[in-house]
Amino acid sequence: MLKLPDYMCHNAILRSYGQIFLQPSSRAGSLFILAIAVNSLSQAFIALAAILTSLLTARLLKVTPADVSQGLYGFNAALLALAISNSLAVTSVSLLLIIAGSALTALLLQQFQQRSTLPAFTAPYIVTGWIILLIAGGLQLSPPPLLAGTEIDEFYTAVARGIGQVVFQDNALSGILSFAGLLCYSRPAAMWALIASATGVFLAGILSFPTP
């Protein structure tokens, strides 16, 4: 019987999405994928390509299989893909930068784990993202087209969008699906995410920050 390699295991892929919210859960990851796809199907596929690249790189680096299966080597690549596709127009050059950056996140995470006892969290994504943006500036790559702004009339809509922005999706439904993903694995995490987003929106209102 044909057996897929570890880096293509559906659990490793789904948990990579789950780890964006620090949830090593396939069920949560499935809802996070949906949260991205309902707002941007192209970004969902770009993030998937980035995760596969990172998991393959981790496999080539012979990292601990448990870390790969838990999605630790995929979520930085997913964040990178979402961030860069929100910052740069999707072209062959930007896609190549995302793929190369995804491989680099795996290498950076491996080095961090070998040299530090502290968890890396999103450090590989942050470092790689800045490198790509510096390269993009040198190449004068174009930003994505601007979307028409929408007024936020309801407090709860802004709170939902705040949660959705964790996966770079300015969409209330994306936020609701992300909250559902958190809720299905960790109720405390879901509640804290809700409180944090609500607090940010509340303070922004008090300080009269501009709305889109």
LINKA-V558529 format. One record per backbone hydrogen bond with DSSP energy under -1.0 kcal/mol. CO is the residue of the C=O (numbers start at 1). NH is the residue of the N-H. If there is no record, write none. Layout:
co:CO nh:NH
co:CO nh:NH
This chain:
co:5 nh:8
co:6 nh:9
co:9 nh:13
co:10 nh:14
co:11 nh:15
co:12 nh:16
co:13 nh:17
co:14 nh:18
co:15 nh:19
co:17 nh:20
co:18 nh:21
co:18 nh:23
co:19 nh:22
co:23 nh:25
co:25 nh:29
co:26 nh:30
co:27 nh:31
co:28 nh:32
co:29 nh:33
co:30 nh:34
co:31 nh:35
co:32 nh:36
co:33 nh:37
co:34 nh:38
co:36 nh:40
co:40 nh:44
co:41 nh:45
co:42 nh:46
co:43 nh:47
co:44 nh:48
co:45 nh:49
co:46 nh:50
co:47 nh:51
co:48 nh:52
co:49 nh:53
co:50 nh:54
co:51 nh:55
co:52 nh:56
co:53 nh:57
co:54 nh:58
co:55 nh:59
co:56 nh:60
co:57 nh:61
co:58 nh:63
co:59 nh:62
co:64 nh:68
co:65 nh:69
co:66 nh:70
co:67 nh:72
co:68 nh:71
co:71 nh:74
co:71 nh:75
co:74 nh:78
co:75 nh:79
co:76 nh:80
co:77 nh:81
co:78 nh:82
co:79 nh:83
co:80 nh:84
co:81 nh:85
co:84 nh:88
co:91 nh:95
co:92 nh:96
co:93 nh:97
co:94 nh:98
co:95 nh:99
co:96 nh:100
co:97 nh:101
co:98 nh:102
co:99 nh:103
co:100 nh:104
co:101 nh:105
co:102 nh:106
co:103 nh:107
co:104 nh:108
co:105 nh:109
co:106 nh:110
co:107 nh:111
co:108 nh:112
co:109 nh:113
co:110 nh:114
co:111 nh:115
co:112 nh:116
co:120 nh:123
co:122 nh:126
co:123 nh:127
co:124 nh:128
co:125 nh:129
co:126 nh:130
co:127 nh:131
co:128 nh:132
co:129 nh:133
co:130 nh:134
co:131 nh:135
co:132 nh:136
co:133 nh:137
co:134 nh:138
co:135 nh:139
co:136 nh:141
co:142 nh:89
co:154 nh:158
co:155 nh:159
co:156 nh:160
co:157 nh:161
co:158 nh:162
co:159 nh:163
co:160 nh:164
co:161 nh:165
co:163 nh:166
co:164 nh:167
co:164 nh:169
co:165 nh:168
co:169 nh:171
co:171 nh:175
co:172 nh:176
co:173 nh:177
co:174 nh:178
co:175 nh:179
co:176 nh:180
co:177 nh:181
co:178 nh:182
co:179 nh:183
co:180 nh:184
co:182 nh:185
co:182 nh:186
co:186 nh:190
co:187 nh:191
co:188 nh:192
co:189 nh:193
co:190 nh:194
co:191 nh:195
co:192 nh:196
co:193 nh:197
co:194 nh:198
co:195 nh:199
co:196 nh:200
co:197 nh:201
co:198 nh:202
co:199 nh:203
co:200 nh:204
co:201 nh:205
co:202 nh:206
co:203 nh:207
co:204 nh:209
